[in-house]
Amino acid sequence: MNNLFYFSKVTLITVALSFVLVTAHANSTKNYPVAAKNCRTTQAFPQWLANFKQLALRKGIQQQTINEALDRLSVDHKVIQMDRGQAVFTQDFLTFSNRMVNNNRLQRGKIKIRQNARIFNQIKQQYGIPAPIITAFWGLETDFGANTGNMSTMRSLATLAWDCRRSALFTDQLLSALKIIDRGDLTLAQMRGAWAGELGQTQFLPSEYYTKGVDFDRDGKVDMIRSSGDALASTAKILKSMGWRKGQPWLVEVKMPNNLPWQKSGIDQHYPAKFWSQLGVKQRNGRALTHTHLGSSLLLPMGRNGPAFIAYPNFYNVYFEWNSSVVYATTAAYFATRLAGAPRVHAGQQRVNKLSVQEVKRLQIKLESLRFNVGDVDGIIGAKTRKAVRTMQQRLQLPADSYPDRAFYTKVMQTR
């Protein structure tokens, strides 16, 4: 769940499915090394698999489980291609959120909340997470359980564990998947899901499934594929473990004056909401900001001319633990506000002069030549690229809102 995970799918449902899949939740992946996308795997898969089987035995996995799950496996090269593709996160917030938070999905989300009112009430009492928060993730990840994926979990995980790019992460995930079978939660035949091995209606990596899964329906198994109660309660449990603050807001759309200290915007900078209120920032409906004692960030996913939000700790501490893509996290939080009754997001103060993917790549290369760390040159305006943009905007005496528009691009490309 962050800048490790992106991929290309073309249909709406598949994009909803696959978005978080590569690593669903950032806290479970951030301590693993990531090799360059052009790395090469040198060990033959049969030899790697034989060595892994010995590792699984040493970790206490039953021999029968190892044999049944891993014998006759082969590499799925399509999975590797998906792991190194990144089309979705190159979309801007408005493009992605308009597709994903559409009227149909909103209506179905509200129906799901009503249909599962008893479950959501019990979950809120136990974990403190409101129904709209969980339902938004449920809708974005799998269309409310309708599309949990149908790829072999074992084959996908073995392929990614053998591959050089994120071998340590997926080796651990493959071990956890075997433990899920050993514990009796799922059979091998039931372990089918997303291309990167996530399982269930809100797409948990196997390590999260094994350690944080909840048997909400008390049938003796954690089944996040077929039991909505297990999936929703498990989602609440992990959100609470990420630091969700009960009774506090997460994201509020705002309108703002044109003369803010833009260099103070961004989710990496936190000020009491009172700070923004005193500068003239108000809720979109014109009312004063609430919870002014809480820390907050001015979130401008498309710069000062696009949509604007005040993000509270539940957003920048929890949503970015789930997935640290600005586009995904903002969309998920916005979806939850819509389910809670907020109106459709405003497009912004004026037209945003967006860059194409290729232009963003060229900009990243240029910023690298100027000794900035932009992360991967991938056409994605991620956290490192945004930080570099903000610093360069200040050097060029431009409004430092961390978003590269066309005026900024032109100036930077002329810089020597």
PADRENTOR-553552 format. One record per residue (C-alpha): z, y, x; residue in one letter; chain. Coordinates in steps of 0.5 Angstrom, whole numbers, plus 500, padded with zeros to 3 digits. Each point is the difference from the previous one (the first is absolute). Last residue first. Example, Ala and Ser with C-alpha at 12.3 -4.5 7.8 and 13.67 -1.06 7.14 Angstrom:
<nodes>
(node (514,498,527),'S','A')
(node (502,493,498),'A','A')
</nodes>
This chain:
<nodes>
(node (468,550,542),'R','A')
(node (501,501,492),'T','A')
(node (493,501,496),'Q','A')
(node (502,493,497),'M','A')
(node (507,503,498),'V','A')
(node (497,506,497),'K','A')
(node (495,496,495),'T','A')
(node (505,495,498),'Y','A')
(node (505,505,498),'F','A')
(node (495,504,496),'A','A')
(node (498,493,497),'R','A')
(node (507,498,498),'D','A')
(node (505,496,504),'P','A')
(node (507,499,497),'Y','A')
(node (506,502,504),'S','A')
(node (502,506,495),'D','A')
(node (500,505,507),'A','A')
(node (497,506,497),'P','A')
(node (495,502,506),'L','A')
(node (502,503,506),'Q','A')
(node (496,496,504),'L','A')
(node (506,497,504),'R','A')
(node (504,499,493),'Q','A')
(node (494,496,498),'Q','A')
(node (500,496,506),'M','A')
(node (507,498,499),'T','A')
(node (499,499,492),'R','A')
(node (494,495,502),'V','A')
(node (504,496,505),'A','A')
(node (505,499,495),'K','A')
(node (495,498,495),'R','A')
(node (496,495,504),'T','A')
(node (507,497,502),'K','A')
(node (502,499,493),'A','A')
(node (493,497,497),'G','A')
(node (494,504,499),'I','A')
(node (495,494,500),'I','A')
(node (494,500,503),'G','A')
(node (501,494,505),'D','A')
(node (502,503,507),'V','A')
(node (506,497,500),'D','A')
(node (507,504,502),'G','A')
(node (498,507,500),'V','A')
(node (504,501,506),'N','A')
(node (498,507,503),'F','A')
(node (497,501,507),'R','A')
(node (494,505,498),'L','A')
(node (496,494,501),'S','A')
(node (504,497,495),'E','A')
(node (499,506,495),'L','A')
(node (492,499,501),'K','A')
(node (500,493,499),'I','A')
(node (504,501,494),'Q','A')
(node (496,505,497),'L','A')
(node (494,495,501),'R','A')
(node (503,495,496),'K','A')
(node (502,505,495),'V','A')
(node (493,502,500),'E','A')
(node (498,493,499),'Q','A')
(node (504,499,494),'V','A')
(node (498,506,497),'S','A')
(node (504,507,500),'L','A')
(node (502,503,494),'K','A')
(node (500,507,498),'N','A')
(node (505,501,495),'V','A')
(node (498,504,493),'R','A')
(node (506,505,498),'Q','A')
(node (507,500,498),'Q','A')
(node (501,492,499),'G','A')
(node (497,495,496),'A','A')
(node (506,500,495),'H','A')
(node (503,493,499),'V','A')
(node (500,497,493),'R','A')
(node (506,501,496),'P','A')
(node (507,497,502),'A','A')
(node (503,495,495),'G','A')
(node (504,495,504),'A','A')
(node (494,496,500),'L','A')
(node (496,506,503),'R','A')
(node (506,501,505),'T','A')
(node (499,493,502),'A','A')
(node (493,500,501),'F','A')
(node (501,506,505),'Y','A')
(node (505,496,504),'A','A')
(node (495,495,501),'A','A')
(node (494,505,501),'T','A')
(node (504,504,505),'T','A')
(node (502,493,504),'A','A')
(node (493,498,500),'Y','A')
(node (497,506,502),'V','A')
(node (505,502,505),'V','A')
(node (499,493,503),'S','A')
(node (507,498,502),'S','A')
(node (501,494,496),'N','A')
(node (507,497,497),'W','A')
(node (504,504,505),'E','A')
(node (496,506,498),'F','A')
(node (502,500,493),'Y','A')
(node (507,499,502),'V','A')
(node (502,505,505),'N','A')
(node (495,505,499),'Y','A')
(node (500,499,492),'F','A')
(node (507,499,498),'N','A')
(node (502,505,505),'P','A')
(node (496,506,496),'Y','A')
(node (493,502,500),'A','A')
(node (498,507,497),'I','A')
(node (493,499,498),'F','A')
(node (493,504,501),'A','A')
(node (493,498,498),'P','A')
(node (495,503,504),'G','A')
(node (499,507,503),'N','A')
(node (506,499,505),'R','A')
(node (497,494,503),'G','A')
(node (498,494,497),'M','A')
(node (506,495,500),'P','A')
(node (505,507,500),'L','A')
(node (507,497,499),'L','A')
(node (505,506,501),'L','A')
(node (506,496,502),'S','A')
(node (507,499,497),'S','A')
(node (507,499,502),'G','A')
(node (505,501,494),'L','A')
(node (504,506,498),'H','A')
(node (494,503,495),'T','A')
(node (501,494,496),'H','A')
(node (495,504,495),'T','A')
(node (494,504,501),'L','A')
(node (499,506,496),'A','A')
(node (496,500,494),'R','A')
(node (492,502,500),'G','A')
(node (498,493,497),'N','A')
(node (497,498,507),'R','A')
(node (507,501,503),'Q','A')
(node (501,506,504),'K','A')
(node (500,502,507),'V','A')
(node (501,507,501),'G','A')
(node (503,501,507),'L','A')
(node (507,499,497),'Q','A')
(node (498,494,497),'S','A')
(node (498,497,506),'W','A')
(node (506,501,504),'F','A')
(node (504,497,494),'K','A')
(node (497,494,500),'A','A')
(node (504,499,507),'P','A')
(node (495,499,505),'Y','A')
(node (497,494,503),'H','A')
(node (494,500,505),'Q','A')
(node (496,493,501),'D','A')
(node (498,500,493),'I','A')
(node (495,506,502),'G','A')
(node (501,507,499),'S','A')
(node (504,505,505),'K','A')
(node (494,502,503),'Q','A')
(node (497,503,493),'W','A')
(node (505,506,501),'P','A')
(node (498,502,492),'L','A')
(node (496,505,499),'N','A')
(node (495,498,494),'N','A')
(node (506,499,495),'P','A')
(node (502,493,497),'M','A')
(node (499,495,495),'K','A')
(node (503,494,499),'V','A')
(node (500,492,499),'E','A')
(node (506,497,500),'V','A')
(node (501,493,504),'L','A')
(node (507,496,501),'W','A')
(node (505,502,496),'P','A')
(node (507,498,500),'Q','A')
(node (504,496,496),'G','A')
(node (501,494,504),'K','A')
(node (498,501,508),'R','A')
(node (495,495,502),'W','A')
(node (502,498,507),'G','A')
(node (495,495,503),'M','A')
(node (505,494,497),'S','A')
(node (500,503,493),'K','A')
(node (492,500,500),'L','A')
(node (501,493,503),'I','A')
(node (504,498,494),'K','A')
(node (496,503,495),'A','A')
(node (494,497,502),'T','A')
(node (504,493,500),'S','A')
(node (502,502,493),'A','A')
(node (493,501,498),'L','A')
(node (497,494,503),'A','A')
(node (505,495,497),'D','A')
(node (500,503,493),'G','A')
(node (492,500,500),'S','A')
(node (501,492,502),'S','A')
(node (493,497,501),'R','A')
(node (498,502,507),'I','A')
(node (507,503,502),'M','A')
(node (503,493,500),'D','A')
(node (507,500,503),'V','A')
(node (503,493,498),'K','A')
(node (506,497,496),'G','A')
(node (498,502,493),'D','A')
(node (504,506,500),'R','A')
(node (495,505,497),'D','A')
(node (502,505,505),'F','A')
(node (499,496,506),'D','A')
(node (500,506,505),'V','A')
(node (496,500,506),'G','A')
(node (502,504,506),'K','A')
(node (501,495,506),'T','A')
(node (494,495,498),'Y','A')
(node (495,505,497),'Y','A')
(node (502,505,505),'E','A')
(node (498,495,506),'S','A')
(node (494,498,495),'P','A')
(node (497,507,500),'L','A')
(node (501,502,493),'F','A')
(node (494,502,495),'Q','A')
(node (503,503,494),'T','A')
(node (498,495,495),'Q','A')
(node (501,494,505),'G','A')
(node (498,499,507),'L','A')
(node (497,503,506),'E','A')
(node (496,496,505),'G','A')
(node (495,505,503),'A','A')
(node (494,498,495),'W','A')
(node (505,500,494),'A','A')
(node (503,495,496),'G','A')
(node (500,492,500),'R','A')
(node (506,496,501),'M','A')
(node (500,496,494),'Q','A')
(node (497,494,503),'A','A')
(node (505,500,506),'L','A')
(node (506,500,495),'T','A')
(node (504,506,498),'L','A')
(node (507,501,500),'D','A')
(node (502,493,503),'G','A')
(node (504,503,506),'R','A')
(node (495,496,505),'D','A')
(node (495,503,496),'I','A')
(node (503,507,501),'I','A')
(node (501,498,508),'K','A')
(node (493,499,501),'L','A')
(node (498,507,498),'A','A')
(node (506,502,504),'S','A')
(node (497,497,506),'L','A')
(node (493,503,498),'L','A')
(node (503,507,500),'Q','A')
(node (503,499,507),'D','A')
(node (493,498,503),'T','A')
(node (497,506,496),'F','A')
(node (504,505,503),'L','A')
(node (500,497,507),'A','A')
(node (492,500,500),'S','A')
(node (499,506,497),'R','A')
(node (493,502,504),'R','A')
(node (499,494,504),'C','A')
(node (498,495,494),'D','A')
(node (504,493,500),'W','A')
(node (505,503,495),'A','A')
(node (495,504,496),'L','A')
(node (496,493,499),'T','A')
(node (506,496,499),'A','A')
(node (502,505,495),'L','A')
(node (494,500,496),'S','A')
(node (499,492,500),'R','A')
(node (508,500,498),'M','A')
(node (499,505,494),'T','A')
(node (494,497,497),'S','A')
(node (496,505,497),'M','A')
(node (501,501,492),'N','A')
(node (503,507,499),'G','A')
(node (505,503,496),'T','A')
(node (496,503,495),'N','A')
(node (503,500,493),'A','A')
(node (507,501,503),'G','A')
(node (500,507,497),'F','A')
(node (493,503,503),'D','A')
(node (502,496,506),'T','A')
(node (503,505,505),'E','A')
(node (499,507,497),'L','A')
(node (502,498,493),'G','A')
(node (507,496,503),'W','A')
(node (501,506,504),'F','A')
(node (500,505,495),'A','A')
(node (504,495,495),'T','A')
(node (506,500,506),'I','A')
(node (500,508,500),'I','A')
(node (499,500,492),'P','A')
(node (506,496,499),'A','A')
(node (505,503,503),'P','A')
(node (504,497,506),'I','A')
(node (507,500,500),'G','A')
(node (501,493,503),'Y','A')
(node (504,496,495),'Q','A')
(node (500,505,494),'Q','A')
(node (493,502,501),'K','A')
(node (498,492,501),'I','A')
(node (503,499,493),'Q','A')
(node (497,505,497),'N','A')
(node (493,498,503),'F','A')
(node (501,493,497),'I','A')
(node (502,502,493),'R','A')
(node (494,506,500),'A','A')
(node (495,495,502),'N','A')
(node (495,501,494),'Q','A')
(node (502,507,500),'R','A')
(node (498,501,508),'I','A')
(node (494,496,499),'K','A')
(node (497,504,495),'I','A')
(node (502,506,504),'K','A')
(node (496,497,506),'G','A')
(node (494,498,495),'R','A')
(node (499,507,498),'Q','A')
(node (500,503,507),'L','A')
(node (496,495,502),'R','A')
(node (495,501,495),'N','A')
(node (500,508,501),'N','A')
(node (499,499,507),'N','A')
(node (505,501,506),'V','A')
(node (496,495,505),'M','A')
(node (493,504,499),'R','A')
(node (503,507,500),'N','A')
(node (505,498,505),'S','A')
(node (495,498,505),'F','A')
(node (495,506,499),'T','A')
(node (506,505,500),'L','A')
(node (504,497,506),'F','A')
(node (494,500,505),'D','A')
(node (496,494,501),'Q','A')
(node (500,498,507),'T','A')
(node (506,495,499),'F','A')
(node (495,495,496),'V','A')
(node (495,499,505),'A','A')
(node (504,497,505),'Q','A')
(node (497,493,503),'G','A')
(node (503,497,506),'R','A')
(node (505,495,495),'D','A')
(node (494,499,496),'M','A')
(node (496,498,505),'Q','A')
(node (505,495,503),'I','A')
(node (501,497,493),'V','A')
(node (492,499,499),'K','A')
(node (501,496,507),'H','A')
(node (504,495,496),'D','A')
(node (503,495,506),'V','A')
(node (501,493,498),'S','A')
(node (505,496,497),'L','A')
(node (500,492,500),'R','A')
(node (507,499,501),'D','A')
(node (504,506,499),'L','A')
(node (504,500,493),'A','A')
(node (500,492,499),'E','A')
(node (502,499,507),'N','A')
(node (505,505,501),'I','A')
(node (503,499,494),'T','A')
(node (501,493,501),'Q','A')
(node (503,501,507),'Q','A')
(node (506,505,497),'Q','A')
(node (500,507,503),'I','A')
(node (506,500,504),'G','A')
(node (498,506,505),'K','A')
(node (499,495,505),'R','A')
(node (495,496,496),'L','A')
(node (496,507,498),'A','A')
(node (499,501,508),'L','A')
(node (497,493,501),'Q','A')
(node (495,501,494),'K','A')
(node (499,507,503),'F','A')
(node (498,497,506),'N','A')
(node (495,495,497),'A','A')
(node (497,506,496),'L','A')
(node (499,504,506),'W','A')
(node (496,494,503),'Q','A')
(node (496,499,494),'P','A')
(node (498,507,500),'F','A')
(node (498,501,507),'A','A')
(node (504,505,504),'Q','A')
(node (496,506,502),'T','A')
(node (501,505,494),'T','A')
(node (496,507,502),'R','A')
(node (502,507,499),'C','A')
(node (496,505,497),'N','A')
(node (505,502,494),'K','A')
(node (505,502,506),'A','A')
(node (506,496,500),'A','A')
(node (506,501,495),'V','A')
(node (507,498,502),'P','A')
(node (505,499,495),'Y','A')
(node (506,504,498),'N','A')
(node (497,504,494),'K','A')
(node (498,494,496),'T','A')
(node (506,498,495),'S','A')
(node (502,507,500),'N','A')
(node (493,502,498),'A','A')
(node (499,496,494),'H','A')
(node (494,497,497),'A','A')
(node (497,498,507),'T','A')
(node (492,499,499),'V','A')
(node (501,499,493),'L','A')
(node (502,507,498),'V','A')
(node (493,502,497),'F','A')
(node (497,494,499),'S','A')
(node (502,499,492),'L','A')
(node (499,507,498),'A','A')
(node (493,500,504),'V','A')
(node (498,493,497),'T','A')
(node (502,503,493),'I','A')
(node (495,506,501),'L','A')
(node (495,496,503),'T','A')
(node (497,502,507),'V','A')
(node (505,497,505),'K','A')
(node (501,502,507),'S','A')
(node (506,500,504),'F','A')
(node (506,503,502),'Y','A')
(node (507,498,503),'F','A')
(node (503,502,507),'L','A')
(node (500,507,498),'N','A')
(node (506,499,495),'N','A')
(node (502,494,496),'M','A')
</nodes>
